[in-house]
C-alpha cells in the first residue's frame, strides 16, 4: 500500500480541494511535473497545477502554479474539462485548461506550501504518451488512461470522475 507524504496529508487530506491544471503540448509531447506524493521512489507525473488561493481567479492560479512548478510563464487558453479525483485521504476538483504558449526556460520548481525538507517536485519534462504509459499504474494522472493521443485531451468530456480506493 502506498503511504502519502505526511506533510501533504496534513496540508490537503480530509478536505475537498479545488485545483487548476494546464495542458501544454509541443511536438507530440506534454509538459509534466513529477511529484513524489508517496515517496521519492514512487513518482507521480501530472500536468502542472495546484490549488486556487482565496481571491485568485482560476487563470491567475494556473499562471502562478505553472511558474512555481516549471519556471515558465504561461499564456492560459480555453477551459477544457473538470476532473474529480477521490483517493482518500485526498479529494480534488480539478479544472483543466489548455495552455496556449509559454516563455522562459524550463526548470524544476518548488511547492511554497511545503517545507524545503519535504519538497515533492522531483522533475519537470516533456513526455510522449507512450513514455507516460510505460510507467507503472498509478505513476501518472488518470487523464492519460482516457485518451489514445495527447490531442484527445482537448476533446474529453466536460466532467470526469475517478474514485480510487487504497488496497
MDAnalysis code that builds the backbone (N, CA, C; Angstrom):
import MDAnalysis as mda
import numpy as np

u = mda.Universe.empty(501, n_residues=167, atom_resindex=np.repeat(np.arange(167), 3), trajectory=True)
u.add_TopologyAttr("name", ["N", "CA", "C"] * 167)
u.add_TopologyAttr("resid", np.arange(1, 168))
u.add_TopologyAttr("resname", ["UNK", "UNK", "UNK", "UNK", "UNK", "UNK", "UNK", "UNK", "UNK", "UNK", "UNK", "UNK", "UNK", "UNK", "UNK", "UNK", "UNK", "UNK", "UNK", "UNK", "UNK", "UNK", "UNK", "UNK", "UNK", "UNK", "UNK", "UNK", "UNK", "UNK", "UNK", "UNK", "UNK", "UNK", "UNK", "UNK", "UNK", "UNK", "UNK", "UNK", "UNK", "UNK", "UNK", "UNK", "UNK", "UNK", "UNK", "UNK", "UNK", "UNK", "UNK", "UNK", "UNK", "UNK", "UNK", "UNK", "UNK", "UNK", "UNK", "UNK", "UNK", "UNK", "UNK", "UNK", "UNK", "UNK", "UNK", "UNK", "UNK", "UNK", "UNK", "UNK", "UNK", "UNK", "UNK", "UNK", "UNK", "UNK", "UNK", "UNK", "UNK", "UNK", "UNK", "UNK", "UNK", "UNK", "UNK", "UNK", "UNK", "UNK", "UNK", "UNK", "UNK", "UNK", "UNK", "UNK", "UNK", "UNK", "UNK", "UNK", "UNK", "UNK", "UNK", "UNK", "UNK", "UNK", "UNK", "UNK", "UNK", "UNK", "UNK", "UNK", "UNK", "UNK", "UNK", "UNK", "UNK", "UNK", "UNK", "UNK", "UNK", "UNK", "UNK", "UNK", "UNK", "UNK", "UNK", "UNK", "UNK", "UNK", "UNK", "UNK", "UNK", "UNK", "UNK", "UNK", "UNK", "UNK", "UNK", "UNK", "UNK", "UNK", "UNK", "UNK", "UNK", "UNK", "UNK", "UNK", "UNK", "UNK", "UNK", "UNK", "UNK", "UNK", "UNK", "UNK", "UNK", "UNK", "UNK", "UNK", "UNK", "UNK", "UNK", "UNK", "UNK", "UNK", "UNK"])
u.atoms.positions = np.array([
    [0.840, -1.187, 0.000],
    [0.000, 0.000, 0.000],
    [0.881, 1.245, 0.000],
    [0.495, 2.243, -0.779],
    [1.244, 3.483, -0.853],
    [0.913, 4.361, 0.338],
    [1.928, 4.993, 0.927],
    [1.741, 5.888, 2.049],
    [1.989, 7.306, 1.585],
    [1.006, 8.145, 1.765],
    [1.095, 9.533, 1.349],
    [2.096, 10.279, 2.218],
    [2.897, 11.149, 1.611],
    [3.814, 12.028, 2.333],
    [3.037, 12.684, 3.477],
    [3.558, 12.617, 4.716],
    [2.847, 13.134, 5.892],
    [2.521, 14.611, 5.779],
    [3.438, 15.410, 5.260],
    [3.179, 16.847, 5.146],
    [2.071, 17.109, 4.128],
    [2.063, 16.375, 3.016],
    [0.995, 16.507, 2.021],
    [-0.341, 16.091, 2.640],
    [-0.334, 14.985, 3.375],
    [-1.560, 14.506, 4.026],
    [-2.107, 15.549, 4.997],
    [-1.230, 16.162, 5.789],
    [-1.669, 17.170, 6.753],
    [-2.177, 18.434, 6.080],
    [-1.564, 18.825, 4.971],
    [-1.978, 20.037, 4.260],
    [-3.285, 19.854, 3.496],
    [-3.421, 18.710, 2.801],
    [-4.511, 18.553, 1.842],
    [-5.492, 17.432, 2.163],
    [-5.149, 16.552, 3.077],
    [-6.004, 15.407, 3.367],
    [-7.267, 15.797, 4.128],
    [-8.334, 15.052, 3.888],
    [-9.578, 15.241, 4.618],
    [-10.396, 16.444, 4.198],
    [-10.001, 17.111, 3.119],
    [-10.744, 18.271, 2.623],
    [-10.920, 18.139, 1.118],
    [-11.955, 18.804, 0.606],
    [-12.116, 18.899, -0.844],
    [-11.304, 20.116, -1.284],
    [-10.407, 19.905, -2.214],
    [-9.525, 20.965, -2.687],
    [-9.866, 21.296, -4.126],
    [-9.939, 22.562, -4.457],
    [-10.154, 22.997, -5.840],
    [-8.789, 23.324, -6.428],
    [-8.461, 22.641, -7.531],
    [-7.163, 22.775, -8.186],
    [-7.353, 23.202, -9.637],
    [-6.302, 23.750, -10.193],
    [-6.245, 24.039, -11.621],
    [-5.059, 23.283, -12.201],
    [-5.187, 22.866, -13.441],
    [-4.100, 22.179, -14.141],
    [-4.093, 22.634, -15.583],
    [-2.891, 22.610, -16.185],
    [-2.759, 23.075, -17.557],
    [-2.167, 22.026, -18.475],
    [-2.750, 21.927, -19.656],
    [-2.277, 21.010, -20.686],
    [-1.512, 21.827, -21.724],
    [-0.212, 21.532, -21.848],
    [0.622, 22.198, -22.840],
    [1.341, 21.131, -23.651],
    [1.037, 21.092, -24.956],
    [1.595, 20.074, -25.846],
    [2.453, 20.747, -26.914],
    [3.658, 20.199, -27.107],
    [4.574, 20.657, -28.149],
    [5.163, 19.422, -28.817],
    [5.033, 19.341, -30.125],
    [5.607, 18.246, -30.907],
    [5.279, 16.876, -30.304],
    [3.997, 16.654, -30.034],
    [3.503, 15.368, -29.534],
    [4.075, 15.000, -28.160],
    [4.445, 16.020, -27.383],
    [4.878, 15.818, -26.005],
    [4.114, 16.778, -25.116],
    [3.794, 16.330, -23.904],
    [3.049, 17.151, -22.960],
    [3.951, 17.513, -21.783],
    [3.790, 18.740, -21.288],
    [4.545, 19.223, -20.148],
    [4.016, 18.563, -18.874],
    [4.914, 17.891, -18.135],
    [4.519, 17.188, -16.909],
    [5.486, 17.481, -15.771],
    [4.951, 17.355, -14.567],
    [5.720, 17.528, -13.337],
    [5.670, 16.209, -12.579],
    [6.820, 15.755, -12.119],
    [6.911, 14.528, -11.325],
    [6.859, 14.912, -9.849],
    [5.787, 14.484, -9.174],
    [5.605, 14.734, -7.743],
    [5.868, 13.445, -6.968],
    [6.571, 13.552, -5.863],
    [6.802, 12.379, -5.008],
    [5.818, 12.400, -3.843],
    [4.530, 12.310, -4.174],
    [3.487, 12.329, -3.148],
    [3.583, 11.140, -2.199],
    [4.028, 10.015, -2.736],
    [4.076, 8.778, -1.969],
    [5.520, 8.332, -1.720],
    [6.448, 9.279, -1.750],
    [7.855, 8.964, -1.539],
    [8.642, 9.106, -2.829],
    [9.905, 9.362, -2.698],
    [10.763, 9.628, -3.856],
    [10.879, 8.435, -4.795],
    [10.669, 7.229, -4.288],
    [10.769, 6.035, -5.134],
    [9.470, 5.742, -5.889],
    [8.414, 6.534, -5.647],
    [7.125, 6.317, -6.312],
    [6.693, 7.604, -7.015],
    [7.111, 7.793, -8.257],
    [6.790, 9.041, -8.962],
    [5.306, 9.143, -9.296],
    [4.848, 10.374, -9.473],
    [3.500, 10.634, -9.967],
    [3.609, 11.806, -10.930],
    [3.444, 11.515, -12.224],
    [3.551, 12.509, -13.282],
    [2.186, 13.103, -13.586],
    [2.095, 14.427, -13.543],
    [0.828, 15.100, -13.843],
    [1.109, 16.464, -14.472],
    [0.116, 17.010, -15.161],
    [0.292, 18.352, -15.711],
    [0.535, 19.350, -14.587],
    [1.233, 20.449, -14.871],
    [1.455, 21.442, -13.826],
    [0.140, 22.009, -13.327],
    [0.113, 22.330, -12.051],
    [-1.092, 22.903, -11.464],
    [-1.059, 22.833, -9.956],
    [-2.124, 23.331, -9.355],
    [-2.210, 23.325, -7.899],
    [-3.445, 24.055, -7.436],
    [-3.477, 24.323, -6.147],
    [-4.656, 24.906, -5.520],
    [-4.864, 26.374, -5.852],
    [-6.140, 26.750, -5.872],
    [-6.528, 28.141, -6.065],
    [-6.533, 28.807, -4.693],
    [-5.869, 29.945, -4.584],
    [-5.841, 30.698, -3.334],
    [-7.061, 31.608, -3.254],
    [-7.496, 31.908, -2.042],
    [-8.632, 32.810, -1.846],
    [-8.362, 34.132, -2.566],
    [-9.334, 34.598, -3.336],
    [-9.233, 35.862, -4.048],
    [-8.573, 35.772, -5.409],
    [-8.110, 34.581, -5.771],
    [-7.423, 34.368, -7.041],
    [-8.412, 33.764, -8.049],
    [-8.337, 34.178, -9.304],
    [-9.140, 33.512, -10.322],
    [-8.444, 32.206, -10.702],
    [-9.164, 31.331, -11.374],
    [-8.587, 30.069, -11.822],
    [-7.413, 30.316, -12.774],
    [-7.556, 31.282, -13.674],
    [-6.490, 31.586, -14.633],
    [-5.271, 32.159, -13.911],
    [-5.485, 33.039, -12.954],
    [-4.363, 33.576, -12.169],
    [-3.654, 32.457, -11.410],
    [-4.433, 31.558, -10.819],
    [-3.855, 30.449, -10.058],
    [-3.013, 29.547, -10.959],
    [-3.522, 29.233, -12.144],
    [-2.785, 28.363, -13.039],
    [-1.505, 29.039, -13.529],
    [-1.573, 30.310, -13.838],
    [-0.378, 31.049, -14.247],
    [0.679, 30.978, -13.148],
    [0.266, 31.207, -11.907],
    [1.193, 31.148, -10.765],
    [1.752, 29.744, -10.585],
    [0.895, 28.742, -10.631],
    [1.332, 27.362, -10.407],
    [2.310, 26.885, -11.478],
    [2.052, 27.231, -12.729],
    [2.984, 26.845, -13.801],
    [4.341, 27.481, -13.537],
    [4.354, 28.759, -13.156],
    [5.613, 29.451, -12.856],
    [6.329, 28.783, -11.676],
    [5.597, 28.502, -10.588],
    [6.206, 27.890, -9.402],
    [6.788, 26.512, -9.691],
    [6.071, 25.708, -10.473],
    [6.476, 24.319, -10.687],
    [7.475, 24.132, -11.821],
    [7.404, 24.981, -12.858],
    [8.207, 24.745, -14.061],
    [9.147, 25.893, -14.429],
    [9.002, 27.050, -13.791],
    [9.799, 28.213, -14.149],
    [9.320, 28.929, -15.391],
    [8.241, 28.472, -16.008],
    [7.743, 29.040, -17.257],
    [6.608, 30.034, -17.016],
    [6.536, 31.049, -17.858],
    [5.422, 31.997, -17.870],
    [4.428, 31.511, -18.920],
    [3.228, 31.185, -18.484],
    [2.243, 30.574, -19.379],
    [1.145, 31.547, -19.783],
    [0.725, 31.420, -21.042],
    [-0.488, 32.097, -21.507],
    [-1.585, 31.041, -21.499],
    [-2.563, 31.250, -20.641],
    [-3.613, 30.259, -20.430],
    [-4.662, 30.375, -21.532],
    [-5.107, 29.233, -22.028],
    [-6.107, 29.174, -23.087],
    [-7.481, 28.829, -22.543],
    [-8.223, 28.063, -23.314],
    [-9.612, 27.742, -23.004],
    [-9.746, 26.709, -21.896],
    [-10.875, 26.790, -21.185],
    [-11.249, 25.761, -20.227],
    [-11.517, 24.475, -21.001],
    [-11.025, 23.342, -20.494],
    [-11.190, 22.063, -21.179],
    [-12.195, 21.141, -20.493],
    [-11.953, 20.804, -19.226],
    [-12.821, 19.861, -18.521],
    [-12.566, 19.912, -17.018],
    [-13.452, 19.259, -16.270],
    [-13.319, 19.096, -14.815],
    [-13.035, 17.632, -14.553],
    [-12.081, 17.365, -13.680],
    [-11.801, 16.003, -13.237],
    [-11.978, 15.963, -11.723],
    [-12.779, 15.021, -11.259],
    [-12.921, 14.827, -9.813],
    [-12.057, 13.640, -9.425],
    [-11.102, 13.892, -8.545],
    [-10.165, 12.867, -8.098],
    [-10.447, 12.578, -6.623],
    [-10.820, 11.339, -6.336],
    [-11.060, 10.927, -4.957],
    [-10.183, 9.717, -4.675],
    [-9.158, 9.949, -3.898],
    [-8.261, 8.877, -3.469],
    [-7.906, 9.164, -2.013],
    [-8.751, 8.678, -1.100],
    [-8.589, 9.027, 0.314],
    [-7.148, 8.878, 0.789],
    [-6.653, 9.876, 1.501],
    [-7.377, 10.999, 2.113],
    [-7.507, 12.229, 1.211],
    [-7.122, 12.126, -0.078],
    [-7.191, 13.276, -0.977],
    [-8.498, 13.291, -1.763],
    [-9.029, 14.487, -1.956],
    [-10.225, 14.694, -2.771],
    [-10.045, 16.047, -3.445],
    [-9.980, 16.034, -4.769],
    [-9.748, 17.273, -5.509],
    [-10.724, 17.411, -6.663],
    [-11.185, 18.624, -6.856],
    [-11.913, 19.012, -8.058],
    [-10.889, 19.772, -8.896],
    [-10.562, 19.229, -10.063],
    [-9.505, 19.793, -10.890],
    [-10.097, 20.437, -12.143],
    [-9.804, 21.718, -12.324],
    [-10.232, 22.453, -13.502],
    [-9.063, 22.465, -14.488],
    [-9.241, 21.834, -15.635],
    [-8.175, 21.748, -16.638],
    [-8.374, 22.804, -17.721],
    [-7.270, 23.477, -18.055],
    [-7.239, 24.479, -19.106],
    [-6.146, 24.113, -20.100],
    [-6.318, 24.549, -21.335],
    [-5.232, 24.466, -22.288],
    [-4.247, 25.583, -22.001],
    [-3.007, 25.374, -22.341],
    [-2.003, 26.427, -22.263],
    [-1.610, 26.749, -23.705],
    [-1.794, 28.017, -24.094],
    [-1.522, 28.436, -25.475],
    [-0.030, 28.491, -25.768],
    [0.727, 29.075, -24.853],
    [2.157, 29.240, -25.080],
    [2.854, 29.455, -23.747],
    [4.161, 29.273, -23.767],
    [4.989, 29.540, -22.585],
    [6.221, 30.327, -23.009],
    [6.772, 31.075, -22.050],
    [8.027, 31.802, -22.243],
    [8.957, 31.415, -21.111],
    [10.254, 31.462, -21.398],
    [11.233, 31.188, -20.364],
    [11.886, 29.841, -20.544],
    [12.685, 29.490, -19.556],
    [13.435, 28.243, -19.571],
    [12.846, 27.285, -18.541],
    [12.595, 26.058, -18.956],
    [12.022, 25.064, -18.069],
    [13.006, 24.733, -16.940],
    [12.482, 24.664, -15.710],
    [13.307, 24.303, -14.561],
    [12.425, 23.665, -13.490],
    [13.035, 22.847, -12.673],
    [12.312, 22.204, -11.559],
    [12.016, 23.263, -10.510],
    [10.740, 23.412, -10.187],
    [10.337, 24.403, -9.205],
    [10.187, 23.811, -7.818],
    [9.445, 24.531, -6.999],
    [9.208, 24.117, -5.618],
    [7.772, 24.455, -5.245],
    [7.251, 23.751, -4.267],
    [5.905, 23.991, -3.759],
    [6.030, 24.852, -2.507],
    [5.576, 26.130, -2.547],
    [5.783, 27.023, -1.415],
    [5.025, 26.624, -0.147],
    [3.999, 25.773, -0.276],
    [3.256, 25.337, 0.912],
    [3.990, 24.250, 1.684],
    [4.984, 23.645, 1.056],
    [5.674, 22.505, 1.659],
    [7.088, 22.916, 2.070],
    [7.514, 22.441, 3.222],
    [8.827, 22.802, 3.756],
    [9.941, 22.345, 2.816],
    [11.089, 23.030, 2.856],
    [12.214, 22.651, 1.988],
    [12.633, 21.184, 2.148],
    [12.565, 20.650, 3.347],
    [12.993, 19.265, 3.591],
    [12.039, 18.241, 2.984],
    [10.793, 18.644, 2.730],
    [9.785, 17.703, 2.232],
    [9.277, 18.033, 0.834],
    [10.051, 18.784, 0.062],
    [9.612, 19.149, -1.284],
    [9.244, 17.907, -2.092],
    [8.182, 18.016, -2.876],
    [7.682, 16.863, -3.629],
    [7.907, 16.971, -5.133],
    [8.331, 18.111, -5.640],
    [8.593, 18.242, -7.077],
    [9.980, 17.670, -7.355],
    [9.993, 16.595, -8.145],
    [11.238, 15.891, -8.433],
    [11.815, 16.227, -9.801],
    [10.934, 16.535, -10.768],
    [11.403, 16.741, -12.132],
    [10.304, 17.409, -12.941],
    [10.695, 18.047, -14.031],
    [9.770, 18.640, -14.999],
    [10.280, 18.237, -16.374],
    [9.392, 17.655, -17.193],
    [9.797, 17.186, -18.519],
    [8.629, 17.252, -19.488],
    [8.982, 17.243, -20.777],
    [8.011, 16.995, -21.830],
    [8.091, 15.502, -22.141],
    [6.950, 14.811, -22.105],
    [6.921, 13.371, -22.358],
    [5.870, 13.028, -23.405],
    [6.155, 11.991, -24.187],
    [5.190, 11.444, -25.141],
    [4.228, 10.525, -24.398],
    [3.051, 10.317, -24.956],
    [2.056, 9.457, -24.327],
    [2.599, 8.046, -24.117],
    [3.376, 7.538, -25.080],
    [3.947, 6.191, -24.947],
    [4.879, 6.116, -23.733],
    [5.644, 7.183, -23.508],
    [6.540, 7.218, -22.349],
    [5.741, 7.227, -21.047],
    [4.687, 8.023, -21.015],
    [3.838, 8.115, -19.824],
    [3.250, 6.744, -19.512],
    [2.720, 6.088, -20.542],
    [2.076, 4.789, -20.342],
    [3.064, 3.672, -20.013],
    [4.368, 3.914, -20.187],
    [5.368, 2.900, -19.834],
    [5.610, 2.865, -18.318],
    [5.130, 3.886, -17.611],
    [5.273, 3.914, -16.158],
    [4.275, 2.950, -15.523],
    [4.534, 2.495, -14.301],
    [3.598, 1.596, -13.625],
    [2.238, 2.275, -13.393],
    [1.167, 1.484, -13.280],
    [-0.138, 2.066, -12.961],
    [-0.037, 2.894, -11.673],
    [-0.726, 4.021, -11.666],
    [-0.694, 4.898, -10.504],
    [0.459, 5.884, -10.504],
    [1.359, 5.797, -11.500],
    [2.507, 6.692, -11.559],
    [2.245, 7.911, -12.449],
    [1.023, 8.014, -12.983],
    [0.679, 9.163, -13.813],
    [-0.800, 9.480, -13.647],
    [-1.156, 10.717, -13.969],
    [-2.532, 11.199, -13.804],
    [-3.487, 10.350, -14.631],
    [-4.655, 10.096, -14.091],
    [-5.651, 9.229, -14.736],
    [-6.131, 9.736, -16.089],
    [-6.000, 11.021, -16.374],
    [-6.476, 11.519, -17.676],
    [-5.741, 10.851, -18.834],
    [-4.504, 10.409, -18.595],
    [-3.733, 9.785, -19.676],
    [-4.191, 8.359, -19.966],
    [-5.022, 7.798, -19.108],
    [-5.618, 6.483, -19.358],
    [-6.891, 6.596, -20.193],
    [-7.381, 7.798, -20.381],
    [-8.650, 8.030, -21.067],
    [-8.486, 8.416, -22.535],
    [-7.248, 8.525, -23.004],
    [-7.022, 9.003, -24.370],
    [-6.093, 8.067, -25.133],
    [-6.217, 8.112, -26.462],
    [-5.327, 7.352, -27.344],
    [-4.243, 8.238, -27.948],
    [-4.435, 9.565, -27.830],
    [-3.436, 10.524, -28.294],
    [-3.514, 11.740, -27.382],
    [-2.434, 12.501, -27.312],
    [-2.432, 13.693, -26.465],
    [-3.460, 14.718, -26.934],
    [-3.679, 14.808, -28.233],
    [-4.663, 15.766, -28.766],
    [-6.069, 15.491, -28.242],
    [-6.370, 14.240, -27.908],
    [-7.697, 13.902, -27.362],
    [-7.948, 14.570, -26.013],
    [-6.900, 15.016, -25.322],
    [-7.090, 15.722, -24.053],
    [-7.913, 16.988, -24.244],
    [-7.878, 17.548, -25.459],
    [-8.641, 18.761, -25.749],
    [-10.090, 18.459, -26.128],
    [-10.456, 17.158, -26.159],
    [-11.814, 16.774, -26.548],
    [-12.481, 15.837, -25.538],
    [-11.959, 15.750, -24.336],
    [-12.553, 14.879, -23.319],
    [-13.909, 15.424, -22.886],
    [-14.722, 14.551, -22.284],
    [-15.984, 15.000, -21.710],
    [-15.714, 16.133, -20.736],
    [-16.706, 16.970, -20.518],
    [-16.506, 18.130, -19.646],
    [-16.407, 17.759, -18.173],
    [-16.911, 16.574, -17.774],
    [-16.794, 16.157, -16.378],
    [-16.326, 14.714, -16.315],
    [-15.207, 14.503, -15.658],
    [-14.640, 13.168, -15.461],
    [-14.623, 12.906, -13.963],
    [-14.921, 11.688, -13.583],
    [-14.875, 11.362, -12.164],
    [-14.069, 10.104, -11.976],
    [-13.249, 10.118, -10.964],
    [-12.415, 8.958, -10.649],
    [-12.434, 8.763, -9.148],
    [-12.912, 7.622, -8.727],
    [-12.889, 7.256, -7.315],
    [-11.937, 6.095, -7.171],
    [-10.876, 6.290, -6.419],
    [-9.905, 5.215, -6.183],
    [-9.951, 4.814, -4.715],
    [-9.867, 3.549, -4.492],
    [-9.755, 3.075, -3.125],
    [-8.370, 2.493, -2.934],
    [-7.822, 2.714, -1.784],
    [-6.500, 2.171, -1.494],
    [-6.657, 0.764, -0.967],
    [-5.909, -0.155, -1.549],
    [-5.994, -1.565, -1.164],
    [-4.782, -1.921, -0.339],
])
